[in-house]
Amino acid sequence: MSVDPSNPGAGDPGGILLAASKRQAHVEKLNAVAKVLRKTVSELDAASWTGSSQTAFVSAIDALVARLDELAGRVGAECRALIAYAGALDDIKVQQARIQSKLDDAKDDLRALERTDSTEHSTQRAQAAKSQDIDDLAAELTRLVSDREIADSVCVRALAASRSSGASTKPMTGSSGADFWSSAGAGMLLTLLKGADASELAKLLKANPLLVRDFWNNPPDPKAVAAWWKSLSKEQQHALETSVPGIIGNLGGVPYAARDTANRIQLNADSKNPNLTDAQRKAIAQLKRALKVGKERKNPYADRRLQPSRRRRREEPAAGRLVRRPRHGGQQHLDGAGHALQC
């Protein structure tokens, strides 16, 4: 794998993470099938089915489960290799941006010194020092090229090992993706957002429904999220609000208006879930009443003469305001009376 010496951080860590997350989804599906098959064997009634046919059936199921475990282990190994590679590449990109910025500044400073007509020793010393700074920074960039070559080599070897006959097949168990994101970390979650468009994220959420909880439990830095959100076009922001409202609605750093829109979309979607418990349906109904979802509501203060005082506005509860609850992975809303509702 050839590395461009002028751009050792070339590549898309987010796209690599997206590929890793898709493999994680395959691992979870393989594990789910294996679990069903194990349960089938465990529930066989030995008293009602005996003989060679029963033995052959159990043997066939056992062999299939072993094969599924092997596949899950190999795909999981690929997933871990890609996560590690995405992290290494992201770190190289950050370092390259920092070094390049310093290098550009140093070159500008040196050009400014060279434009002066002064022959004083202090000016000459300043030029020499600045030239040394440039050489040192160039050497740092060269080291980044070496770091990238190592990262590439490690990833290639790991992917090759995952496909070899003697590869370790340690499974990535669990349906919540906890193993995946504990390896990726909060910074990688933001990298994933940067590397995937709204439609890709929607497909990823469909394959990993509990990925939303992973974002709540491993929230990216709000300042970094805010910078990312501002870099998006209005169309991209709207697409994310509507396609992955479960993530955007509780993502610190995203403006409140966008989060409110996303949360209302998510609430409407949740209300249509046929598998809700009675308690969940009741909570959603209360939230809808508080938020007046889907209804036009006349502003009681449209007439300026009826505007509340500043003190009253401060004291009135913010109806429908969402509060993240990372400890429990849920959402807490405030109703019109300021009472907390858990959903």
C-alpha positions in Angstrom: 0.0 0.0 0.0 1.7 3.2 -1.2 1.5 6.3 1.1 1.6 9.8 -0.4 4.5 11.6 1.3 2.7 15.0 0.9 -0.5 13.7 2.5 0.0 10.8 4.9 -3.5 11.3 6.4 -5.3 10.7 3.0 -8.4 8.6 3.5 -11.8 8.7 5.2 -11.9 7.3 8.8 -15.6 7.7 8.8 -16.1 5.5 5.8 -13.8 2.9 7.3 -15.9 3.0 10.5 -19.1 2.6 8.5 -17.6 -0.5 6.9 -16.7 -1.8 10.3 -20.2 -1.1 11.7 -21.8 -3.0 8.8 -19.6 -6.0 9.7 -20.8 -5.7 13.3 -24.4 -5.9 12.1 -23.5 -9.1 10.3 -21.9 -10.5 13.5 -25.1 -9.8 15.5 -27.2 -11.5 12.9 -25.0 -14.6 12.8 -25.1 -14.7 16.6 -28.8 -14.4 16.7 -29.3 -17.3 14.3 -26.8 -19.5 16.3 -28.8 -18.7 19.5 -32.0 -19.8 17.9 -30.4 -23.1 16.7 -29.0 -23.8 20.2 -32.4 -23.2 21.7 -33.9 -25.6 19.2 -31.6 -28.3 20.2 -32.0 -27.7 23.9 -35.8 -27.9 23.7 -35.8 -31.2 21.9 -37.9 -33.8 23.7 -35.7 -36.9 23.9 -38.7 -39.0 25.0 -40.7 -38.3 21.9 -37.9 -38.4 19.4 -35.1 -41.0 19.6 -33.0 -43.0 17.3 -30.5 -42.3 14.5 -32.6 -39.5 12.9 -32.6 -37.5 16.1 -28.9 -38.0 16.5 -28.2 -36.9 12.9 -30.4 -33.8 13.3 -28.6 -32.7 16.5 -25.2 -33.3 14.9 -26.2 -31.3 11.8 -27.4 -28.4 14.0 -24.2 -28.5 16.1 -22.1 -28.4 13.0 -24.1 -25.4 11.6 -23.8 -23.6 14.9 -20.0 -24.2 15.0 -19.8 -22.8 11.4 -21.9 -19.7 12.4 -19.6 -19.1 15.4 -16.6 -19.3 13.2 -18.0 -16.9 10.7 -19.0 -14.5 13.4 -15.5 -14.6 14.9 -13.9 -13.9 11.5 -16.2 -11.1 10.6 -15.7 -9.7 14.2 -11.9 -9.8 13.7 -12.3 -7.8 10.5 -14.5 -5.3 12.4 -11.9 -4.9 15.1 -9.1 -4.4 12.6 -11.1 -1.7 10.8 -11.9 0.1 14.0 -8.2 0.2 15.0 -7.3 1.4 11.5 -9.9 4.1 11.5 -8.6 5.3 14.9 -5.0 5.3 13.7 -5.9 7.2 10.5 -8.0 9.7 12.3 -5.1 10.4 14.7 -2.7 10.9 11.8 -5.1 13.3 10.1 -5.3 15.4 13.3 -1.5 15.5 13.7 -1.0 16.3 10.0 -3.4 19.3 10.2 -1.6 20.6 13.3 1.9 20.2 11.8 0.9 21.6 8.4 -0.6 24.7 10.1 2.6 25.3 12.0 4.7 24.7 8.9 2.7 27.2 6.8 3.0 29.8 9.6 6.8 29.2 9.9 7.3 29.6 6.1 5.3 32.8 6.1 7.4 34.1 9.0 10.6 33.2 7.2 9.5 35.0 4.0 8.7 38.1 6.1 12.1 38.0 7.6 13.8 37.6 4.3 12.0 40.6 2.9 13.6 42.8 5.5 16.8 44.7 4.5 18.2 44.4 7.9 21.7 42.8 8.2 21.6 42.7 12.0 22.7 39.6 13.7 19.4 39.3 15.5 17.6 39.1 12.2 20.0 36.5 10.8 19.6 34.5 14.0 15.8 34.7 13.7 16.0 33.5 10.1 18.2 30.6 11.1 15.9 29.7 13.9 12.9 29.8 11.7 14.6 27.7 9.1 15.3 25.1 11.8 11.7 25.1 12.8 10.7 24.4 9.2 13.1 21.5 9.0 11.8 20.1 12.3 8.2 20.3 11.2 9.1 18.7 7.9 10.7 15.8 9.8 7.5 15.4 11.8 5.6 15.1 8.6 8.0 12.4 7.4 7.5 10.5 10.7 3.7 10.6 10.0 4.4 8.9 6.6 6.1 6.1 8.5 3.2 5.9 11.0 0.8 5.6 8.1 2.8 2.8 6.5 2.8 0.9 9.8 -1.0 1.4 10.3 -1.6 0.2 6.7 0.6 -2.8 7.2 -1.0 -3.7 10.5 -4.5 -3.5 9.0 -3.6 -5.6 6.0 -2.1 -8.3 8.2 -5.1 -8.3 10.5 -7.6 -8.6 7.7 -5.5 -11.4 6.1 -5.3 -13.2 9.4 -9.1 -13.0 9.9 -9.5 -15.0 6.6 -6.8 -17.6 7.3 -7.7 -21.1 8.3 -5.9 -20.7 11.6 -7.4 -17.4 12.5 -8.7 -16.7 16.0 -12.5 -16.7 15.9 -13.2 -14.9 19.1 -16.8 -13.8 18.7 -18.1 -10.3 19.2 -21.2 -11.1 21.2 -24.1 -9.0 22.3 -26.9 -7.4 20.3 -26.3 -3.9 21.5 -23.0 -3.3 19.7 -21.3 -2.7 23.1 -18.1 -4.5 22.1 -18.0 -2.5 18.9 -18.3 0.9 20.4 -16.2 0.2 23.4 -13.5 -0.4 20.9 -14.4 2.6 18.8 -15.0 5.2 21.5 -16.8 8.6 21.5 -14.4 10.2 19.1 -15.0 7.5 16.6 -18.8 8.0 16.8 -18.4 11.5 15.6 -16.0 10.3 12.9 -18.8 7.9 11.8 -21.2 10.7 11.5 -18.8 12.7 9.4 -18.1 9.7 7.1 -21.7 8.6 6.4 -24.6 10.5 4.8 -28.1 10.4 6.1 -29.3 7.4 4.0 -26.2 5.3 5.1 -26.9 6.2 8.7 -30.5 5.2 8.4 -29.6 1.8 7.0 -27.0 1.4 9.8 -29.7 2.2 12.4 -32.1 -0.3 10.8 -29.4 -3.0 11.1 -28.3 -1.9 14.6 -31.5 -0.5 16.3 -29.6 0.1 19.6 -26.9 2.2 18.0 -28.8 5.2 19.4 -28.1 4.1 22.9 -24.4 3.8 22.1 -24.4 7.4 21.1 -26.1 8.3 24.4 -23.6 6.2 26.4 -20.6 7.4 24.5 -21.5 11.0 23.6 -19.0 12.8 21.3 -17.6 16.2 22.4 -20.4 18.8 22.0 -17.9 21.4 20.7 -16.7 19.1 18.0 -20.3 18.2 17.2 -21.2 21.9 16.9 -18.4 22.5 14.4 -19.4 19.5 12.4 -23.1 20.5 12.3 -22.2 24.0 11.1 -20.1 22.6 8.3 -23.2 20.9 6.8 -25.6 22.4 4.3 -29.2 23.1 5.3 -30.2 20.1 3.1 -27.8 17.8 4.8 -28.9 18.9 8.3 -32.6 18.4 7.3 -31.8 14.9 5.9 -30.2 13.9 9.2 -33.1 15.3 11.3 -35.6 13.2 9.4 -33.5 10.1 8.7 -31.8 9.6 12.1 -33.9 11.6 14.6 -33.0 9.2 17.4 -29.4 10.3 17.2 -29.8 14.0 16.3 -32.5 14.6 18.9 -30.1 13.9 21.8 -26.7 14.9 20.3 -25.1 17.6 22.4 -23.7 20.3 20.1 -26.6 20.2 17.7 -28.8 23.4 17.9 -31.9 23.1 20.1 -34.3 23.8 17.2 -32.9 20.9 15.1 -33.0 18.6 18.1 -36.6 19.6 18.9 -37.6 18.8 15.3 -35.8 15.5 15.4 -37.4 14.5 18.7 -40.9 15.3 17.5 -40.2 13.1 14.4 -38.9 10.3 16.7 -41.9 10.7 19.0 -44.3 10.3 16.1 -42.4 7.2 14.9 -42.3 5.7 18.3 -46.1 6.1 18.7 -46.6 3.9 15.7 -44.6 1.0 17.1 -47.0 -2.0 17.5 -44.8 -3.5 20.2 -45.2 -0.7 22.8 -46.2 -1.6 26.3 -49.3 0.0 27.9 -47.0 2.1 30.1 -45.0 3.3 27.0 -48.2 4.2 25.1 -49.5 6.2 28.1 -46.2 8.1 28.4 -46.2 8.9 24.7 -49.8 10.1 24.8 -48.8 12.4 27.7 -45.9 13.7 25.8 -48.0 14.4 22.7 -50.5 16.3 24.8 -47.7 18.4 26.3 -46.0 19.0 23.0 -49.2 19.4 21.0 -47.6 17.2 18.3 -49.4 17.6 14.9 -51.7 20.3 16.1 -51.8 24.0 15.5 -51.8 25.8 18.8 -52.6 29.5 19.0 -50.0 31.5 20.9 -51.8 33.0 24.0 -49.3 35.8 23.9 -49.7 36.8 20.3 -51.2 40.0 21.5 -48.3 42.1 22.9 -50.6 43.4 25.7 -50.8 39.8 27.0 -47.0 39.2 26.9 -45.9 37.8 30.2 -43.3 39.6 32.3 -39.7 38.6 32.1 -39.9 37.1 35.6 -43.0 35.1 34.6 -41.3 33.7 31.5 -38.3 32.7 33.5 -40.5 30.9 36.0 -42.7 29.1 33.5 -41.6 25.5 32.7 -40.3 24.7 29.2 -43.0 22.4 28.0 -41.7 19.5 26.0 -38.1 20.2 26.6 -35.9 17.1 26.2 -33.3 16.2 28.7 -30.7 13.5 28.0 -30.5 10.7 30.5 -27.2 8.8 29.6 -27.3 6.8 32.8 -30.5 5.0 31.9 -30.3 5.4 28.1 -33.8 6.9 27.9 -35.4 10.3 27.5 -37.0 12.5 30.0 -39.5 15.1 28.9 -41.2 17.9 30.9 -45.0 18.2 30.5 -46.9 21.5 30.6 -46.8 21.5 34.3 -43.1 21.0 34.5 -43.4 17.3 35.7 -40.9 14.8 34.4 -42.1 12.0 32.2 -39.9 9.0 31.5 -40.2 7.2 28.1 
